[in-house]
Each structure stands twice: as C-alpha cells, then as structure tokens.
Amino acid sequence: MARGFKAVERSVMLLPVDMLEWLPDDHFVFALLEMVDALDLSGLEACYRLGTVGRQAHDPKMLVALLAYAYSLGVRSSRLIERKCREDVAFRIICGNQPPDHCAIARFRGRCGSRFVDLFGQVLDLCVSLGMVDVSVVSVDGTKIGGRASLRANHSADTLRRIAEQAVAEAARVDAEEDAEFGDRCGDELPDEWKAGPGRAARIRALVDQRRRAEQALEQTKLVSVKTFKKDVTPVESAQRRLDKARRRLASAARDAESRRVPDVLKTCGAGGRPRKLIEEHARVKDAARRVGLAEAELAAAQVESQAAQARRQPVKTRFANLSDPDSKPMPLRGGGFLQGYNAQIVVTDDHVILAADVTRSPSDNNLFVPMMGLAEAAVADHVPEAAIGVILADAGYCSQAAITADGPDRLIAVGRDPSRNKARRVNPVILRMGERLQAGTEGRRTYKRRSATVETVFGNLKETMGFRRFTRRGLQAARDEWMFVATVFNMRRLAVHQGIALA
C-alpha cells in the first residue's frame, strides 16, 4: 500500500539551462533537425532579399523544420503553430525560443511553396542513400483531399452571369438615384434645421417630448394591428401589388397637387410674377414617382428570379465554378456523396517511401495511370539511376486499354470484380488478358496483393496519423506544392523509423 500522495509543486520548477536537455535524446525532433541541416536550402533562401533595411527574417531552415514537425503531428494552422511555439517544448526547441508570428509562417508557406519540390527530391536522395528505396514493385493510387472551398459555393455560368449583371444594375440604379436626390452633395450633410445653432437643443427636446407622448398614448389605447398574409402569393405577384400601390399613390399625389395649384391670374403679379410650379416638381409627386421606379425595378428582379428558378427545375446539364476555389471540383466519394477538393496521387515503393506525387482536378483515375507512371520513371532516373521499375500495381480505377498498352515498365492493373458487367471490358482482348494474369493462384495475383499493404497503408498514415484531409491553401498549384511538402514530411518520418527513432 502507498503511504500517501506526492506533493505537486508548481511554484518552483527548475529546468535545465540547455533546452536540448528538455527532451530525450531519441526524440523525433532531433532527427528532424539533423535532416533539415543536411538539406540544401539555397532555393528557399533565394526567396528573401537580404542586406536591406528592416528586421531580420527567420532562418528558412528553422521554418522548414517547424512546418515539417507541425505537419507530422497534423498541425497546419499558422496561428496554432505560433501558439505551439510558446507552449510545446519540442516546438520551442525548433524555433530556439524565438516563436515566429503566424503571418511569417503563412507568408513563408505561400512564398516558398513552389520550392518544396526540390526538398522532396533531396529527402528522396537520403532515403536512397540508406537503401530504403526498392523499385522492383511500386504501387500507384489516388485519394480525394478536400480543398478550402464548400460544395455550396458552386454556381453555374448562368448564375454567375446573373449575379454580375444584378450587381452592376444595382450599382447603376443607386448611383442614378443618389445623383438625382443629392446632386453635387455627398448626401450625408445635416439639414439646415439641424445644423449647430441656438435652436437645435430646443428642437431635440420637442421631438423627445413628442415621442414620449406618442408612447403614452399607445400604451393607453392598447391598439393591436393584425396583418394577414397569403401564403400562396408568389414574389412576382407581391412585387406587382406593390407596384400597383405605388402607382395609385402617384396618381393621388398628382391629383392633390393639381387641386392645390393657384390659378395663373392669382399666381402672376405683374411683369415680375413667377409661373406656376409644375406638378412633377411637387415634393409628394417626386417621392411617389421615386417609389414607382423602385417598385418597377423590384418587379423586374422578381421576374428574372422566377424565370431562373423555372430554368433550374429543368434537367439541363451545365458547367459549374466554385467561388471560393475555382480550381477545385466536386469529387465523388466511394461511400456516396461528394467532396469539394482535388484528386491527390502518389506512387509508393514496397518500403513505404513515396516515389512521386501529384494533384489533379480529374474526379476519375481512369486517365491518370500514364502521367503517374511517367513521374515515377522520371524520379527513378533522377534519384535511383542504377535501378529500374520492375512492375507497377494499380487498382481497377486505372483500368483502360491506354493504361495497359502504354510504353513503360510491366504493370498489373485490376479489371474489376466482375468485368462481365462492363461490355467494353468484356469484349476488349487487352483487358481480358490482364484479367487472366490476375486470376486466383497465379503469380500476378500474389504480386498484386502487395498493393494494399503499401499504398493503402501510406494513405492511412497520411490521413489518420498525420491528419491530412484538407488543403490549407487555394488553387491547383498551391495544392500541388502542399501535397509535395506532405510527401516530403512522410518520407522524413520513414527515415526516422528506419533509424530506430520512435515517432510521437
């Protein structure tokens, strides 16, 4: 049995003077710092202008290590990274107790993102030097990654055109009304009776008293006005009724102005008399005419919206664009539904090292096998020139005659669980021969089974362990840069595991 509880002393806590002693020697952050020190970051340093006035910039090596460690833990928000640099020991060690501002982190990621491709190649060279890259069997696959956009932000070309036209028409209408009402004035000037003077305070007190008396009268009478609305009235009908009411008010104001006009005999006083005021110049008539114009504009807008609603009900296939991220597209998901984002592709070796990576806007993988095979061959030629790809594995999403017959290494592409349901595949001799190579009990089938243990495992680590399910920047090129950095960080983690370092 225990004698008691240990005392918790929070007021006095002595830490080692050397920050490097705050963490164990086999921590992942030390291996990460050594990897970054071994990289050539001259391309990132070229993004800065040094030797001029201003504060000193943060070292690109520190920022790369900081982002790499943050991405490895699933932390990608620049503000959250800044907070971690003040609260987390590992982050404080990376930044040397000089936490960068979240703006500096975000600007570095946006300014130098295009240079991350070079980092990916250097880290891949480190993997090759340690004998971690075996290209005898490689696998290609893709996954849907969400973008910085929403499915609700997708609009058709007609909708976008209508929004633009309405905005331009509304701006022109408002400008015309303000020009007619204010002329050369701004419109926010105080009326003459409210300008500074001895009578302004008395007028304010009179208005306050008038408002108080009106509230007291309302409280005494307890008048309740009940308004009834018809639920079956359409917006067009409602706008038409308001227009009719505005026109009736205009006619009434015109009649009233006509009845109040003084005859010419009485209005004209000798040679210096003034002619009678026109009906259109009366204040009530001008206000009623303005209301008629507004009601006509509202009716026209309601009619346009009604026609657009009827057109939307018709099954017309049209192209859509996203207002948040125009490059992103709705990606169909396997379990149903759609995800607004991109199709992220990787090529993985049997050692779980990412050999090549890319991001596309294509919802389907059917036409992506040849481009990804080309990227894999280029990576092998640049980083593993003494080797050659033995066989490339791909699932049924890449199955096509062009993918099977294209020049390049040998490949095993699944043809689907039941190719007899697909007439094009059932009668295609090229696809039939590929299906024969993948029959149960064959050598091709045993080789193909290795795909799920390689590329699927990598995707599982990227999404679950590193928590990467959404891009932080908008645009296809920005998504490609970030995906290459994620692949770089993943290979760094593989390097650490290869060296026997436990990951957090």
Secondary structure, 3 states (H helix, E strand, C coil): CCCCCCCCCCCCCCCCCCHHHHCCCCCHHHHHHHHHHCCCCHHHHCCCCCCCCCCCCCCHHHHHHHHHHHHHCCCCCHHHHHHHHHHCHHHHHHHCCCCCCHHHHHHHHHHCHHHHHHHHHHHHHHHHHCCCCCCCEEEEEEEEEECCCCHHHEEEHHHHHHHHHHHHHHHHHHHHHHHHHHCCCCCCCCCHHHCCCCCHHHHHHHHHHHHHHHHHHHHHHCCCCCCCCCCCCCHHHHHHHHHHHHHHHHHHHHHHHHHHCCCHHHHCCHHHCCCCCCHHHCHHHHHHHHHHHHHHHHHHHHHHHHHHHHHHHCCCCCCEEECCCCCCEEEECCCCCEEEEEEEEEEEECCCCEEEEEEECCCCCCCCHHHHHHHHHHHHHHHCCCCCCCEEEECHHHCCHHHHHCCCCEEEECCCCCHHHCHHHHHCHHHHHHHHHCCCCCHHHHHHCCCCCCHHHHHHHHHHHCCCCECCCCCHHHHHHHHHHHHHHHHHHHHHHHCCCCCC
